Amino acid sequence: MNWLWSADALVTATGGRPIGAMPSGITGISIDSRTLKPGEAFFAIKGEAMDGHDFATAAIKAGAGVLVVAESKLPALGRLTAPMIVVPDVLAALEKLGVAARARSAAKVVAVTGSVGKTTTKEALRHVLSSVGRVHASAASFNNHWGVPLTLARMPEDCDFAVFEIGMNHPDEIRPLVKMVRPHVAIVTAIAAAHLGFFRNLDEIAHAKAEIFEGLEPGGAALLNRDDPRSKLLEKLARAAGVEHIYGFGQTARSTFRLVKCVLYADHSTITAKIGGQEIVARVGAPGRHIVQNVLAVLGAAHLMGADVSRAALALGDLSAEAGRGKRHALRVGRGTVTLIDESYNANPASMRAAFALLKATQPGEGGRRVAVLGDMLELGAQSEKLHAALAEPLVEAGADLVLLAGPHMQSLAKALPADVATMLEPTADALKPVLLGGLKAGDVVMVKSSKGIGLAKLVAAMLQKYPAVAGAIETQAGSGD
């Protein structure tokens, strides 16, 4: 059996006390009894809403090989006969295991942060690096105080590359996580007005993101977006953190990894880029200028980690957008097709504009319309009203024919839109649902975008349930830039 961790190594790394007949080893790490697979270790983490110890019995029934539990909970768990590792604090034990996983690994490690594009960049790195070696990467958006150590603890000893996403809402959140990850390359995708409710300005956000440089391995590299207005500030902060190797990606001439040419289509892009002195021509399977920017970081990181950049670039051809992050669906409506662009996972002003660009790039069918279905952008603080209203101009430029809005903050956008743009505002996603489903017609292009908490993902699910999927793709050219 190829164990992820032997029992002895698991006990040693967590510093726990074993109880019962321990298995020889475990096949994986889980913190959720619903998704746990037989032979995995179940870490009974106590979260804000639920306590993993309450699901210990469910974990045993699911086939957990061992339970990792807190000493304080042991009396209540005494009736269980499953093997256990008892620790003072379960999350701290998971962190220790993550640190041990990093210590035993010879993989090249890259960490990604930024206000926008973290998960997209992480998934693109996973995709292209898989063409040149064995890759371990975080699942979904496991980028917080439990997601990062969990991803570390799950890292196989024999992988060639490891990719970690590191997020934050407040200062001092990235620092402890990146010191566990110890990346060889640290990417900052962009600084934008996300979580602005917790910061005074974008410079403060840049300072918080720059904490990622503090965990770089000696000789490691910082990779910055040179097209971002705060790249100079990030470079200054990287040098203050002791980083000697600082590189840039983007279209500007200052970029080490530079975009030479880009042609955008509705469902893909073609690029020419200078990567490590080599001119790379590639097809990028996921559409959008923002995806191109992320891809430059991906190719730059691949080069810095010694990967075969030509093979990595070739793999970009079948890169696809993730659910909630630009994934496209062709749906049968009446005698025609509606194109659904699912951007429902999250939203801030920068990602909204990127989504509008995707809407503009996609040509409706005969008689169809561009329909923007938008929900509130959350965590923008005192600037929320202003930032929502500022979406009016780029939305009009995108050619939106119908705008469907949900949430109290979207009132500001509704007021700012010109009278000739058909607009409807509802208080919630549920209230908007019959309006959307009852008003679609063949040829429409529908783009759904909001912060996750608004729940517009349920509108995507409702469309997918009501309308059957059809084969087909859109190949309309959107424009080019040199």
Steps between C-alpha positions, in 0.01 A plus 500: 500500500626846407417697815481878507623477857613200703338484842834559671570808288149632563535467876848652500404795281187589696665443836192306605430207730377187321210302645386162371634275226649740249491417126826463311433829330236730356410577139391860539394783728140612552321759710153420361327172579275543195787477254736279701628192317581166663847491653533876550580677826218718629611822669214618724554873456279741693376772267289811550173320432573130559725278706656202322480296817122490455556303179748246632246217481415595140870499415538149641202379299659653189810289560743736673828324574570717804343799679706800610318651796550755776594388850215707644248302293630157596253429782204545263670278240586221740229273360667493158717202419678647195872576527567860601786744523437737789645851478460826696358684195390334176561796267846547650566129438395541138739793469783289641422227249503755221841629610628142508366437150683807371820398676507152339417627150749568222230661281533842344236708678309802373258712704241735352324796656332815371167680505377328184599194301648288779298185439509537122879535507534209742290276277691608189827414677360161597394441140820596321742355754316168477632478144859495627482323837298387801307787651331553835270804535238627739141396440237765424597821683668338799702813573435586866617403849375141464508461120873565465617256771252242372641531149853471637412192706356335189816559294651170379868457574586428136333790312714718273303824538264636765266795452342689789244779504521738795221745574421759763233740624716680756868580563717228657304212344740414217816516714454183710368303202784580261754413769353150498494479119855638445461554125780524248287739293241745638250652256289809566237508225364854553398752764135603477205618709416165656440493879534879493263512797790376716764738362526875456634484144666284236847569637398331825377202300836488320682496836286207616557306178874569525513280809539213252861607440594434862468124457704462181774241507856640492574586138129497418331730252218754519286524186306826466242637258687787333178631347362557850543859628627364833775280360766753607365499855496119501858493371606734782325279754657187352848651532423605857416135569844401375397369156784534252337348192203706379340446162201649323235383258277708277485706183718787615861507383618459863361147505744209511225275366342725240190484285593588142167441329154389600190422295183449703214278387170425666613162631882509487803721433823476305815657638861565419720548805868534587579248775860461610634634171281259303208614286197288581191483280206333672127448491332565835188290530325719760384840370565850629779755517522443876568131434783601266652705782480204736655273237804727477554442872454126450758480221737720699470278805552189288821651364624599848436147630694341216202347321485447123327824398426384145307199629328714761393748233364221284284384791332842511304403190257285696487722808135551593318744726385371838139492619412843634808651337403539136383150417274502192188301428298477180136447597199416283233768530208475260635422156836659564786523747583723795863544603546508878822645644525392863700758699296448815773398744609844617526864398683826555534805273798359307346157440168662404675692223671183382160327486354791304780457248403134457139605442607756241720242325213254454275575206131420558316283250244640261243698696688442825615743768788546737350442845698595812374336821682670785497481879660706774874523546560446871765622747552837331428707812430871472589503130236244406244742354763680293658180369165347402396817315836504317408172329246683280747631241685170430168315499362733233825466303454122512177542306264364765144504364335377820631538856348291780617598847469345846592641840480833683840628383398459137257787545797729443571339163132506403489875562821559303397311186356708214126485443536325164654189663221264604558441872319307770595493868385238750597469869628141481613228262180307574289799395700534180467133406154510331594818315810336354350161419185649356670754277769309310482456126705326236820681410550661842838515670456497878783591736444441874732675747487581871671448832449146622289605797228644277422154365476558127650153454149369563386686186767319302383171648138584414590573137697177470209306647231658282677514166677199342865530405590494133830447325660801338750777550526865414794599284432871456810718494492765769791720405875519541768691675873524443 
